[in-house]
Amino acid sequence: MKTFGGVVLFLDRSDINTDEIIPAKYLTEHSKEALKPYLLEDLKLPGFDPLRDTEGIGAIVSRANFGCGSSREHAPWALEVNGIHIVIAESFARIFRQNMYNCGMIAAELPPASLDALFREFAGTKTTLSVNIPAGTLHFKAGDREQTFPFVLKDFERALVEAGGWVEYAAARY
């Protein structure tokens, strides 16, 4: 099973698409490792620099419809190879969400009010996330400020995460 949590990158925008996560021009790469330097290269947000702001990140918090656009595994792969195994948002594009779980990663959904509280309290600070999968909690901490939110994993999603992804899950069962 992968490690979940770490330093959080806050991306305060809805509809971050797969081309912004990993530009299409890199889809000819044959390894996940080759995608590593290009994560979020085309994402345009005020003050955001993908080279500076993605270094050492373990989690992303964003808004609604994360991973929309083209259906490809390269977007979760680019996150995974950069050590980001959990994305938290209000909602995810269906195929992106399933690709996250197929890779043994977590696409955790929180309601808008919880996301608003997270952005208000923690955006712009060095915030760490601890994920407790059995308890279904996300614990955020920055200095002496802390907040915990519940999240839900369906049984099959949990099985994929615990196995390390679909390939490992299938290898153990078939």
Secondary structure as the mmCIF struct_conf table of DSSP 4:
data_model
#
loop_
_struct_conf.conf_type_id
_struct_conf.id
_struct_conf.beg_label_comp_id
_struct_conf.beg_label_asym_id
_struct_conf.beg_label_seq_id
_struct_conf.end_label_comp_id
_struct_conf.end_label_asym_id
_struct_conf.end_label_seq_id
STRN STRN1 GLY A 5 PHE A 10
BEND BEND1 SER A 14 SER A 14
STRN STRN2 ASN A 17 ASN A 17
HELX_RH_AL_P HELX_RH_AL_P1 THR A 18 ILE A 21
BEND BEND2 ILE A 22 ILE A 22
HELX_RH_3T_P HELX_RH_3T_P1 ALA A 24 TYR A 26
TURN_TY1_P TURN_TY1_P1 LEU A 27 THR A 28
BEND BEND3 HIS A 30 SER A 31
HELX_RH_AL_P HELX_RH_AL_P2 LYS A 32 LEU A 35
HELX_RH_3T_P HELX_RH_3T_P2 LYS A 36 TYR A 38
TURN_TY1_P TURN_TY1_P2 LEU A 39 ASP A 42
TURN_TY1_P TURN_TY1_P3 PRO A 46 GLY A 47
HELX_RH_AL_P HELX_RH_AL_P3 PRO A 50 ASP A 53
TURN_TY1_P TURN_TY1_P4 THR A 54 GLY A 56
STRN STRN3 ILE A 57 VAL A 61
BEND BEND4 ALA A 64 ASN A 65
STRN STRN4 PHE A 66 PHE A 66
TURN_TY1_P TURN_TY1_P5 GLY A 67 GLY A 67
STRN STRN5 CYS A 68 CYS A 68
BEND BEND5 GLY A 69 SER A 70
TURN_TY1_P TURN_TY1_P6 GLU A 73 GLU A 73
HELX_RH_AL_P HELX_RH_AL_P4 HIS A 74 VAL A 81
TURN_TY1_P TURN_TY1_P7 ASN A 82 GLY A 83
STRN STRN6 ILE A 86 ALA A 89
BEND BEND6 GLU A 90 GLU A 90
STRN STRN7 PHE A 92 PHE A 92
HELX_RH_AL_P HELX_RH_AL_P5 ARG A 94 ASN A 102
TURN_TY1_P TURN_TY1_P8 CYS A 103 GLY A 104
STRN STRN8 ILE A 106 GLU A 109
HELX_RH_AL_P HELX_RH_AL_P6 PRO A 112 PHE A 122
TURN_TY1_P TURN_TY1_P9 ALA A 123 GLY A 124
BEND BEND7 THR A 125 THR A 125
STRN STRN9 THR A 128 ASN A 132
TURN_TY1_P TURN_TY1_P10 ILE A 133 GLY A 136
STRN STRN10 THR A 137 ALA A 142
TURN_TY1_P TURN_TY1_P11 GLY A 143 ASP A 144
STRN STRN11 ARG A 145 PRO A 150
HELX_RH_AL_P HELX_RH_AL_P7 ASP A 155 ALA A 163
TURN_TY1_P TURN_TY1_P12 GLY A 164 GLY A 164
BEND BEND8 GLY A 165 GLY A 165
HELX_RH_AL_P HELX_RH_AL_P8 TRP A 166 ARG A 173
#
